[in-house]
Amino acid sequence: MAAGAAAGAWVLVLSLWGAVVGDRNITARIGKPLVLNCRGAPKKPPQQLEWKLNTGRTEAWKVLSPEGGSWDSVARVLPNGSLLLPAVGIQDEGTFRCQATSRNGKEMRSTYQVRVYQIPGKPEIVSPASELMPGVPNKVGTCVSEGGYPAGTLNWHSDRKLLIPDGKGVSVLEETTRHPQTGLFTLQSALMVTPAWGGAPHLTFSCSFSPGLPRRRALHTASIQLRVWEPVPPEVQVMVQPEGGKLVRGGTVTLTCETPAQSSLQIHWIKDGIPLHLAPSPVLLLNDVEFDDGGSYSCVATYPSHGPQESPAVHVVIEAEEGPIAGSVEGQGLGTVALALGILGGLGIAALLIGAIMWRRQRRQREERKAPENQEEEEERAELNQSEEPEAAESGAAGP
């Protein structure tokens, strides 16, 4: 009676503390007791049964004696025929078999495949980054899980979505080590990401550990939020085609909003200060232009991190075909107009210089013509004076 009561107490205590099982596939937590039932075995002596095992502790099948022995600290047969493992370890993974004969002579067998597990501590992200830069790979941090068995896996999440490494925008460097004494695993996973230009200004990351056994909950780290730092974007500009060309009524004008290579930017157009109700697009195409299509055009690029930025306006002028200039695009063509004015100014100055040279030459010629005429007049005057002097002398001699 005392032996039966002791056996019942053992089963009750171990049922509450460890595991009393009759299934074929068993998972047990490392360090906890495990009881395996031998089906068909009488609950009280005399019993005809045999336990044998093949685990990491044995090189072949090991038969356990019901009377006990040197293996009692690892596994021993209880009075009710069950097998007790006081503290399951990694070396106890393997196969356990029991063969028993009931009181009516029927033989029964029980076979168990035992696997063990150990839940690690909560994973954590060590050495997290302070901020990220778009367009280049950034290390977010390293996720670490220690003391688990089997090894399990680490997974990264961004905004509650699973990150799948693709070798481009997302990459993961993993390392798995095992403790030489305990056999437990330490996992490390370093995450590298390349944020896109114009993306969200903040990104949230977390890491989770998934056990290597089914029906076990994943363990999650606390989330970290990192700021995506973007430099001040360059100025937005509008390019016009045809560049500096002539426009006629019915022609086509193409306006292109030039921004940094950011596919996620929203581009809107403004005409004469009023937003155009068009779908966002970096290109504005004006077909069959009329006079009312003329005006000032600008584009607005919306940056998630810097807000909207408007380009300088360009002026589209549509004129009649018979005009001196059928049409022109101003703003971008101001350089051409300035060049033309410079040429005209240069021609005007050259004309003035040529005129001045010609005037001086004509004046010199006139002076040269007047010089001989004056000389002839002086000679005539001299001759007249000479002729007058003899006449005066004669008249003097003929006097009183």
Disulfide bonds with the S-S distance in Angstrom:
Cys38-Cys98 1.77
Cys143-Cys207 2.07
Cys257-Cys299 2.06
